[in-house]
């Protein structure tokens, strides 16, 4: 089965987006812990740490940023008269 291309997250409800962010946050936590354990085991055996890319952490971060709501910064500049 081929995965559906997903280009526009604006079609998701706020609840769906929140659920995705929560799931990706949990996945990121678990993958980070797995990397930490693997790096510790490698160090204990005198080997090089595994490649962080093998754990998909950068992909998870990219997806999480895609679904997180964009916080708009309030400008501190005065309004034009």
Secondary structure, 3 states (H helix, E strand, C coil): CCCCCCCCHHHCCHHHHHHHHHHHHHHHHHHHHHHHHHHHHHHHCCCCCCCHHHHCHHHHHHHHHHHCCCCCCCCCCCCCC
